[in-house]
Amino acid sequence: MTAPVRADVHVRLAPGVTTRDYERRLREMSGVVGAHVVVGDFDVTVRVACEDGVQLRGTMARLRRAGALYLAAELIVRTLLG
């Protein structure tokens, strides 16, 4: 999916939410184009593609309701490789 707004959303899961639980919920979400389990300050990084900022905010709200304690988004402005 090519969209004007792409972002990586870093997710710290809420207590009691497992990465498997979150993965199941991500698979049902529109706008999610990829995800990785990571080690560090966050548990999961989710790649999203949205039509505009309004849709991005809605996607982030769904990510939070799915079990995120904390979210941090980085907008992708240009792809260098890949």
C-alpha positions as CSV (number, residue, x, y, z in Angstrom):
1,M,0.0,0.0,0.0
2,T,1.4,3.4,-1.0
3,A,0.0,6.2,1.1
4,P,1.0,9.8,1.8
5,V,1.6,9.2,5.5
6,R,3.8,6.4,6.7
7,A,5.1,6.0,10.2
8,D,6.8,3.6,12.6
9,V,4.9,3.5,15.8
10,H,6.9,2.2,18.8
11,V,4.7,0.4,21.3
12,R,5.2,-0.4,25.0
13,L,2.6,-3.0,25.9
14,A,0.4,-2.6,28.9
15,P,0.9,-5.0,31.8
16,G,-0.6,-8.4,31.1
17,V,-0.7,-8.0,27.3
18,T,1.6,-10.4,25.5
19,T,3.2,-9.9,22.1
20,R,1.1,-12.8,20.8
21,D,-2.1,-11.1,22.0
22,Y,-1.0,-7.9,20.3
23,E,0.0,-9.6,17.1
24,R,-3.5,-11.1,16.8
25,R,-5.0,-7.7,17.2
26,L,-2.6,-6.1,14.7
27,R,-3.5,-8.6,12.1
28,E,-7.1,-7.3,12.1
29,M,-6.2,-3.6,11.8
30,S,-6.4,-1.7,8.6
31,G,-3.4,0.6,8.0
32,V,-0.9,-1.8,9.6
33,V,1.6,-3.0,7.0
34,G,4.2,-4.6,9.2
35,A,5.4,-5.2,12.8
36,H,8.5,-6.4,14.7
37,V,9.0,-7.5,18.2
38,V,12.0,-5.5,19.5
39,V,14.2,-5.3,22.6
40,G,14.8,-2.0,24.4
41,D,12.5,0.7,25.6
42,F,9.6,-0.7,23.5
43,D,8.1,-4.1,22.9
44,V,6.8,-3.8,19.3
45,T,7.5,-1.5,16.3
46,V,4.5,-1.2,14.0
47,R,4.7,0.2,10.4
48,V,1.6,2.0,9.4
49,A,0.4,3.6,6.1
50,C,-2.4,6.1,6.2
51,E,-4.1,8.5,3.8
52,D,-3.7,11.5,6.1
53,G,-3.0,12.7,9.6
54,V,-6.6,12.1,10.7
55,Q,-6.4,8.4,9.7
56,L,-3.0,8.2,11.4
57,R,-4.4,9.5,14.7
58,G,-7.3,6.9,14.4
59,T,-4.8,4.1,13.8
60,M,-2.7,5.2,16.8
61,A,-5.9,5.2,18.9
62,R,-6.7,1.6,17.8
63,L,-3.1,0.6,18.6
64,R,-3.6,2.0,22.1
65,R,-6.9,0.3,22.6
66,A,-5.4,-3.0,21.4
67,G,-3.1,-3.0,24.5
68,A,-0.5,-0.3,24.3
69,L,0.5,1.5,27.5
70,Y,2.7,4.0,25.6
71,L,3.1,4.9,21.9
72,A,5.8,7.0,20.1
73,A,5.5,7.7,16.4
74,E,8.1,8.6,13.9
75,L,6.9,9.8,10.5
76,I,8.8,8.4,7.5
77,V,9.8,11.2,5.2
78,R,12.0,9.3,2.8
79,T,13.2,5.8,2.2
80,L,16.9,5.4,1.7
81,L,17.2,1.6,1.2
82,G,14.6,-1.1,0.8
